[in-house]
Amino acid sequence: MRVGVVGAGYWGPNLARNFAISPDWELAVICDLDAERAQSVADRVGGVPISTSLDEVLADPTIDAIAVATPARTHHPVVMAALAAGKHVTVEKPLADEGGRGAEMVDTARANGLVLMADHTYCYTPAVLKIRELIAAGELGDILFVDSVRINLGLIQPDVDVFWDLAPHDLSIIDFILPGGLDAATVAAHGADPLHTGKSCVGYLTLPLAGGAIAHIHVNWLSPTKIRQMVIGGTKRTLVWDDLNPQQRLSVYDRGVDLAEQSKATTSDARAANISYRLGDTWSPALPEKEALSNMTAEFASAIREKRQARTDGASGLRVLSILEAARGSLQNAGAPYPVDITHEMVLS
């Protein structure tokens, strides 16, 4: 199949490189308003044609799909034009800059029988694919909590705050690995702007999940140290993912509170309850070394060929977008829990 990459800025070159080497795809064109920038990317991937006109690209009947790597505010018009032209689409995070626009994109793709895929790249890393597999197999038991930290020094974005810049990664991962996806009814967000930039540079998200579980996400542009870590606690085992540790990205701990023993306590005094703690082995699953975007391009092709929704489909992008919008509402209400708008999901049902 033939694909065009729209946007030759920060993320476009990565998409172009992976589509160019994929056995599933022929990279047909690099499209960007800046011809010099488009040519620079094209030269790096074998000298494919360039275009400065999206209309020209979408009018080409030999192009099956486009990959969108443009600013979030442009996603809706670009994707809607592509869907109207009968093209399958993968679009980088966030799906759109507003939930209503995202819902229209998803609804249109489904009505036209086209694949709309959210490029939630982290979901296609070998580590996250393994986490999803372990949770689905019941290796961790029922999930009790998810605690995620994504902090580093910069870059302070000119158009979005730290929540919209960094949290989509963690939210998309949580949506991908949990069997029920992101099902939070409310979100509480606390942010700080100590540099007086006019936007949150440090932020904390809290999301109550089904069954009494909870997810917590810490994002930060101001940390002198870089941390990419997620802890997922279950009734059987706890998993720690350290994305910056190539020797041991995943660690599974067979330790925690024995809930079965706790339930046998007959006293009403919780302090006297006979809680048992397990102190078992720790092991690290073996992971293949494969670039996440390579897995993403393969999934995009498979979804199109098999006429199915992609693993990270438009609906998953919409769930992440709904959480971000609720976080914005919570920030405006001094961190009070803010309801997640479920009407977008109702539109898709």
Phi and psi in degrees as a GROMACS rama.xvg file:
@    title "Ramachandran Plot"
@    xaxis  label "Phi"
@    yaxis  label "Psi"
@TYPE xy
-106.615  135.542  ARG-2
-131.918  144.409  VAL-3
-113.496  139.88  GLY-4
-97.9336  123.226  VAL-5
-106.756  110.611  VAL-6
112.587  116.926  GLY-7
-116.788  29.1303  ALA-8
-85.5858  -121.654  GLY-9
-70.3498  -49.9682  TYR-10
-93.4754  -26.281  TRP-11
-53.1087  -45.237  GLY-12
-59.3755  -35.314  PRO-13
-66.2056  -42.9182  ASN-14
-62.6469  -46.0468  LEU-15
-59.0851  -43.9033  ALA-16
-62.3466  -42.8893  ARG-17
-73.8291  -37.0828  ASN-18
-66.5458  -34.634  PHE-19
-65.8763  -33.39  ALA-20
-98.9642  -1.37287  ILE-21
-74.7025  136.531  SER-22
-71.2045  -13.8425  PRO-23
-88.7562  -16.3243  ASP-24
-130.801  151.906  TRP-25
-114.36  120.413  GLU-26
-74.7247  114.016  LEU-27
-92.0567  -33.6189  ALA-28
-165.176  150.218  VAL-29
-110.338  122.788  ILE-30
-115.922  126.826  CYS-31
-158.5  147.159  ASP-32
-62.6988  -26.7676  LEU-33
-94.4875  103.378  ASP-34
-62.691  -37.6173  ALA-35
-64.6876  -41.6198  GLU-36
-66.2235  -42.2515  ARG-37
-61.6303  -41.3764  ALA-38
-65.2566  -37.1975  GLN-39
-60.9411  -43.3796  SER-40
-68.1027  -43.2008  VAL-41
-60.0419  -39.7841  ALA-42
-63.7962  -32.1907  ASP-43
-75.4833  -16.4345  ARG-44
-119.425  29.9462  VAL-45
100.371  10.3459  GLY-46
75.9146  39.7112  GLY-47
-70.2097  161.362  VAL-48
-62.0793  157.455  PRO-49
-123.432  162.637  ILE-50
-150.558  147.175  SER-51
-105.997  8.01918  THR-52
-122.316  113.669  SER-53
-63.0156  -39.6758  LEU-54
-58.6877  -38.7999  ASP-55
-63.9228  -42.7929  GLU-56
-65.1267  -45.4148  VAL-57
-70.6308  -22.1479  LEU-58
-79.9125  -10.7867  ALA-59
-77.2716  112.281  ASP-60
-70.636  -13.1337  PRO-61
-85.1581  -8.94066  THR-62
-90.6371  121.907  ILE-63
-87.5905  -30.0513  ASP-64
-152.717  160.888  ALA-65
-131.767  150.861  ILE-66
-114.227  121.236  ALA-67
-99.4955  121.818  VAL-68
-132.743  58.0701  ALA-69
-116.665  170.098  THR-70
-56.6833  149.786  PRO-71
-56.5046  -34.8714  ALA-72
-66.0771  -18.0999  ARG-73
-97.9812  -6.6597  THR-74
-58.8424  -44.9622  HIS-75
-60.3839  -53.8916  HIS-76
-64.4096  -37.7958  PRO-77
-66.8122  -47.6576  VAL-78
-66.597  -43.326  VAL-79
-61.8237  -39.2124  MET-80
-65.0911  -39.9231  ALA-81
-66.5193  -43.084  ALA-82
-64.2673  -38.9812  LEU-83
-63.2358  -28.4721  ALA-84
-86.9706  2.53836  ALA-85
80.5315  21.9984  GLY-86
-97.2842  141.438  LYS-87
-73.4401  152.238  HIS-88
-138.551  135.566  VAL-89
-117.592  136.696  THR-90
-133.537  136.704  VAL-91
-70.1601  165.269  GLU-92
-74.5166  152.913  LYS-93
-74.7843  161.381  PRO-94
-53.2017  -43.427  LEU-95
-153.766  178.471  ALA-96
-95.5818  1.91972  ASP-97
-160.208  140.139  GLU-98
-60.2057  -40.4495  GLY-99
-61.2711  -40.0071  GLY-100
-67.8573  -40.2303  ARG-101
-62.1408  -41.9507  GLY-102
-62.8175  -38.8654  ALA-103
-64.19  -39.355  GLU-104
-62.9538  -46.8306  MET-105
-65.1692  -44.2312  VAL-106
-63.7495  -40.6098  ASP-107
-66.4924  -42.0013  THR-108
-60.9267  -44.2125  ALA-109
-66.3466  -41.3942  ARG-110
-63.9651  -32.1034  ALA-111
-93.3513  1.42437  ASN-112
67.3088  33.0887  GLY-113
-112.814  153.073  LEU-114
-84.02  124.465  VAL-115
-117.17  115.114  LEU-116
-118.569  132.908  MET-117
-85.1756  126.062  ALA-118
-80.1678  69.8149  ASP-119
-84.7529  81.2134  HIS-120
-58.3393  -39.0125  THR-121
-59.5911  -27.1499  TYR-122
-66.8748  -14.5871  CYS-123
-106.572  9.3425  TYR-124
-73.0449  147.67  THR-125
-54.5273  -34.925  PRO-126
-65.346  -47.8815  ALA-127
-70.0969  -35.8145  VAL-128
-61.471  -38.6284  LEU-129
-69.6716  -40.1234  LYS-130
-59.6186  -46.1594  ILE-131
-58.1605  -42.7628  ARG-132
-63.8474  -43.9266  GLU-133
-65.9348  -41.8844  LEU-134
-66.4782  -42.5382  ILE-135
-63.0094  -32.804  ALA-136
-81.1461  -3.08545  ALA-137
80.5835  14.3923  GLY-138
-65.8076  -28.8456  GLU-139
-95.7611  -10.8647  LEU-140
80.8994  -157.042  GLY-141
-72.9674  135.689  ASP-142
-75.5097  129.109  ILE-143
-101.01  -37.0775  LEU-144
-159.148  156.013  PHE-145
-131.139  124.454  VAL-146
-124.404  116.897  ASP-147
-124.163  138.555  SER-148
-126.945  125.388  VAL-149
-136.449  92.3258  ARG-150
-131.771  149.239  ILE-151
-169.224  178.013  ASN-152
-96.2924  108.425  LEU-153
74.8366  -175.289  GLY-154
-84.9462  134.851  LEU-155
-73.9907  117.615  ILE-156
-79.5551  144.795  GLN-157
-77.2007  -23.925  PRO-158
-115.43  -11.7798  ASP-159
-136.617  160.121  VAL-160
-87.9174  -178.251  ASP-161
-66.6178  -28.1768  VAL-162
-64.8505  -49.0876  PHE-163
-72.7608  -23.1085  TRP-164
-80.9998  -49.7184  ASP-165
-104.826  -38.0644  LEU-166
-62.1724  -29.1285  ALA-167
-55.1318  -31.0952  PRO-168
-61.4795  -51.9818  HIS-169
-67.602  -41.2387  ASP-170
-63.4874  -41.9825  LEU-171
-66.584  -35.8321  SER-172
-65.6678  -47.1252  ILE-173
-61.0424  -42.1794  ILE-174
-62.0193  -34.9019  ASP-175
-76.4818  -38.6488  PHE-176
-88.8089  -26.0532  ILE-177
-82.4445  133.131  LEU-178
-54.7323  -35.1651  PRO-179
-93.2152  1.73614  GLY-180
68.8181  -169.155  GLY-181
-74.2037  107.43  LEU-182
-119.826  25.441  ASP-183
-67.2751  134.059  ALA-184
-88.3292  -25.365  ALA-185
-137.967  161.177  THR-186
-137.442  136.643  VAL-187
-114.415  126.953  ALA-188
-125.696  133.604  ALA-189
-125.337  126.407  HIS-190
-130.212  158.998  GLY-191
-137.07  147.755  ALA-192
-129.056  66.2423  ASP-193
-66.2538  -17.2539  PRO-194
-92.7803  -1.70518  LEU-195
58.1004  48.9308  HIS-196
-88.2613  -11.2813  THR-197
92.0587  4.96204  GLY-198
-150.803  158.579  LYS-199
-65.4835  129.012  SER-200
-105.914  -18.0512  CYS-201
-131.259  135.625  VAL-202
-150.944  154.264  GLY-203
-134.304  129.461  TYR-204
-115.329  136.819  LEU-205
-126.21  126.896  THR-206
-128.956  112.346  LEU-207
-68.8139  133.509  PRO-208
-111.666  174.844  LEU-209
-62.6818  148.464  ALA-210
72.7854  17.5113  GLY-211
88.2243  0.3894  GLY-212
-74.7139  167.028  ALA-213
-143.928  146.067  ILE-214
-120.956  140.156  ALA-215
-133.134  132.324  HIS-216
-127.984  127.906  ILE-217
-113.393  121.516  HIS-218
-125.107  146.66  VAL-219
-160.568  128.783  ASN-220
-92.97  -6.21204  TRP-221
-109.443  3.09132  LEU-222
-77.632  131.047  SER-223
-71.3501  -16.9955  PRO-224
-109.003  148.516  THR-225
-101.401  124.083  LYS-226
-130.262  131.664  ILE-227
-131.288  90.4982  ARG-228
-140.175  141.597  GLN-229
-135.406  131.774  MET-230
-113.627  126.869  VAL-231
-121.828  110.954  ILE-232
-99.7394  133.554  GLY-233
-127.197  174.649  GLY-234
-70.8193  -21.3841  THR-235
-101.865  -47.6234  LYS-236
-145.365  164.882  ARG-237
-120.782  136.382  THR-238
-114.096  137.581  LEU-239
-119.869  124.345  VAL-240
-110.074  116.893  TRP-241
-112.868  99.9553  ASP-242
-69.6596  -16.5138  ASP-243
-96.8327  8.51894  LEU-244
-112.729  89.5863  ASN-245
-65.1211  -23.4917  PRO-246
-75.2498  -30.2799  GLN-247
-152.182  77.6342  GLN-248
-68.7244  -37.7232  ARG-249
-116.482  136.534  LEU-250
-132.341  129.604  SER-251
-111.684  122.939  VAL-252
-106.895  121.226  TYR-253
-91.2988  65.6298  ASP-254
-149.397  152.586  ARG-255
155.201  -166.724  GLY-256
-84.0857  132.48  VAL-257
-84.2996  101.415  ASP-258
-68.0508  -29.2121  LEU-259
-65.0469  -41.992  ALA-260
-67.7624  -38.1874  GLU-261
-61.9881  -37.8199  GLN-262
-69.5581  -17.4711  SER-263
-80.6425  -10.4519  LYS-264
-63.0051  131.963  ALA-265
-99.5313  -17.1002  THR-266
-77.0036  149.383  THR-267
-83.7718  -10.0497  SER-268
-84.4578  107.577  ASP-269
-59.9684  -30.7851  ALA-270
-66.9605  -23.9254  ARG-271
-97.9212  3.31412  ALA-272
-62.2686  143.492  ALA-273
-86.2757  75.1653  ASN-274
-82.9083  133.045  ILE-275
-106.517  136.129  SER-276
-110.596  129.504  TYR-277
-88.2088  137.54  ARG-278
-129.057  74.2265  LEU-279
-95.5795  -161.439  GLY-280
-77.7683  162.818  ASP-281
-120.53  135.061  THR-282
-138.936  159.233  TRP-283
-124.392  114.171  SER-284
-64.4411  143.437  PRO-285
-73.9531  139.769  ALA-286
-125.687  137.111  LEU-287
-70.9468  150.373  PRO-288
-95.6297  98.5112  GLU-289
-143.082  136.402  LYS-290
-65.6787  136.924  GLU-291
-59.7991  -41.2167  ALA-292
-65.8992  -27.2318  LEU-293
-65.3305  -42.6514  SER-294
-64.9998  -37.7608  ASN-295
-64.6503  -45.8358  MET-296
-64.055  -35.357  THR-297
-67.2501  -40.4052  ALA-298
-66.1115  -39.0966  GLU-299
-59.7168  -45.8457  PHE-300
-65.0822  -43.3876  ALA-301
-63.281  -42.2032  SER-302
-61.2718  -39.7851  ALA-303
-67.896  -47.8208  ILE-304
-65.1822  -37.7027  ARG-305
-89.8819  0.759144  GLU-306
52.5918  52.6433  LYS-307
-134.894  169.51  ARG-308
-72.4139  143.584  GLN-309
-71.2947  159.526  ALA-310
-57.9613  -39.9901  ARG-311
-109.593  76.11  THR-312
-81.2711  -178.292  ASP-313
-60.5411  -33.6126  GLY-314
-63.9766  -37.3454  ALA-315
-67.1934  -38.7579  SER-316
-62.6368  -34.5777  GLY-317
-70.9562  -36.1813  LEU-318
-64.104  -42.3197  ARG-319
-62.3263  -43.4962  VAL-320
-61.9891  -38.6194  LEU-321
-64.1127  -37.4522  SER-322
-66.3269  -42.6625  ILE-323
-63.2923  -39.7992  LEU-324
-66.8163  -39.038  GLU-325
-65.7708  -36.47  ALA-326
-62.3505  -39.8205  ALA-327
-61.3835  -41.8926  ARG-328
-64.3873  -38.9115  GLY-329
-65.0326  -42.0447  SER-330
-59.23  -39.3278  LEU-331
-72.4246  -13.1283  GLN-332
-115.581  36.4975  ASN-333
57.8766  33.1731  ALA-334
86.0641  4.30888  GLY-335
-66.0539  146.395  ALA-336
-54.8533  134.252  PRO-337
-122.469  135.481  TYR-338
-68.458  141.484  PRO-339
-81.8257  130.152  VAL-340
-73.7136  108.426  ASP-341
-91.8613  -0.45737  ILE-342
-65.8407  -27.4697  THR-343
-61.8922  -42.9483  HIS-344
-66.1518  -34.4268  GLU-345
-65.7963  -32.8334  MET-346
-61.6874  -32.5088  VAL-347
-87.6302  -11.2237  LEU-348
